Amino acid sequence: MDGRDGMRAADADREAVAERLRVALDEGRLDLHEYDERLQRAYAARTYADLEALLTDLPPVTPPQRSGLAPASATAPAVGSLDEPGPVATRGVTARWLAEVWLPYLNVVAIVVTIWAVTSLLSRDLLYFWPVWVAGPWGAVLLVRTITGLTGGEPQRQSIERERRRQHKRSKRERKRELRAGERDEEPPTA
């Protein structure tokens, strides 16, 4: 056994292996079940040898500019490919982002228009349509935000950040579980 293999791994080492596993999942080298299984083992790993065992059957990461393979964009895109999100995956991320941006606006505008309609009915007169002062400027700001967000790839960035936070929470839960299990193992038996 190499001296390094027996050394304790740090959280940064576990994160690096988790990122490599995510890349392997995106490349199609691992299925979701195997990725989840290896990810759990990565966060439970104690030594470098434990971490390296998770990557032995995966090729090293090669930057696209040094790769001998043709870039994915030069060939016909595979529908549903994990390297380039297919139209279905992109549509779902974009739809979620659009809903997060526009639903608060639509809810407030519906409430304001309802208030205007009720007050107009109660006064038995068609009142000045003041909700336009709420809906107009806010809608214009949201329209600009939507256009700049879609052209700048904001939905995809937000989705990646959300997944990163989810994995971070998962790893924290796993570490807490390990600590609790370690504490139980260290407690002396009561007789």
VENWO-V226190 format. One record per residue. N is the residue number from 1. RES is the residue in one small letter. PHI is phi in whole degrees, 0 to 359 (NA if undefined). PSI is psi as a letter, one per 40 degrees, with the letter a starting at -180 (999 if undefined). Layout:
# VENWO-V226190
n={N/N}
res={RES/RES}
phi={PHI/PHI}
psi={PSI/PSI}
This chain:
# VENWO-V226190
n={1/2/3/4/5/6/7/8/9/10/11/12/13/14/15/16/17/18/19/20/21/22/23/24/25/26/27/28/29/30/31/32/33/34/35/36/37/38/39/40/41/42/43/44/45/46/47/48/49/50/51/52/53/54/55/56/57/58/59/60/61/62/63/64/65/66/67/68/69/70/71/72/73/74/75/76/77/78/79/80/81/82/83/84/85/86/87/88/89/90/91/92/93/94/95/96/97/98/99/100/101/102/103/104/105/106/107/108/109/110/111/112/113/114/115/116/117/118/119/120/121/122/123/124/125/126/127/128/129/130/131/132/133/134/135/136/137/138/139/140/141/142/143/144/145/146/147/148/149/150/151/152/153/154/155/156/157/158/159/160/161/162/163/164/165/166/167/168/169/170/171/172/173/174/175/176/177/178/179/180/181/182/183/184/185/186/187/188/189/190/191}
res={m/d/g/r/d/g/m/r/a/a/d/a/d/r/e/a/v/a/e/r/l/r/v/a/l/d/e/g/r/l/d/l/h/e/y/d/e/r/l/q/r/a/y/a/a/r/t/y/a/d/l/e/a/l/l/t/d/l/p/p/v/t/p/p/q/r/s/g/l/a/p/a/s/a/t/a/p/a/v/g/s/l/d/e/p/g/p/v/a/t/r/g/v/t/a/r/w/l/a/e/v/w/l/p/y/l/n/v/v/a/i/v/v/t/i/w/a/v/t/s/l/l/s/r/d/l/l/y/f/w/p/v/w/v/a/g/p/w/g/a/v/l/l/v/r/t/i/t/g/l/t/g/g/e/p/q/r/q/s/i/e/r/e/r/r/r/q/h/k/r/s/k/r/e/r/k/r/e/l/r/a/g/e/r/d/e/e/p/p/t/a}
phi={NA/295/301/292/300/274/285/291/272/264/301/297/294/296/296/296/292/299/294/296/294/296/297/297/296/298/282/88/279/235/274/298/296/293/299/298/298/292/296/298/293/295/285/267/297/251/237/299/297/300/289/295/297/283/246/299/266/254/289/293/285/246/301/304/290/263/288/276/275/290/298/301/288/282/254/294/293/278/290/82/297/277/292/247/302/287/299/291/295/295/298/295/294/294/297/296/297/299/296/295/282/265/298/301/300/297/295/295/298/297/294/294/295/297/299/300/296/295/294/294/294/293/275/57/211/280/284/303/279/290/302/298/285/271/289/297/297/297/298/295/297/294/297/296/298/296/296/292/293/292/287/269/77/300/301/292/299/295/295/296/296/297/293/298/296/298/292/297/298/298/292/296/298/296/296/298/299/297/297/297/294/294/293/294/292/277/295/288/294/267/239}
psi={h/i/d/d/d/e/i/h/i/i/d/d/d/d/d/d/d/d/d/d/d/d/d/d/d/d/e/e/d/i/i/d/d/d/d/d/d/d/d/d/d/d/e/e/i/d/i/d/d/d/d/d/d/e/e/d/e/h/i/i/h/h/i/d/d/e/i/e/i/i/i/d/d/d/i/h/h/h/h/e/i/d/d/h/h/i/d/d/d/d/d/d/d/d/d/d/d/d/d/d/d/d/d/d/d/d/d/d/d/d/d/d/d/d/d/d/d/d/d/d/d/d/e/f/i/h/i/h/g/d/e/d/e/d/d/c/d/d/d/d/d/d/d/d/d/d/d/d/d/d/d/e/f/d/d/d/d/d/d/d/d/d/d/d/d/d/d/d/d/d/d/d/d/d/d/d/d/d/d/d/d/d/d/d/d/e/h/i/h/h/999}
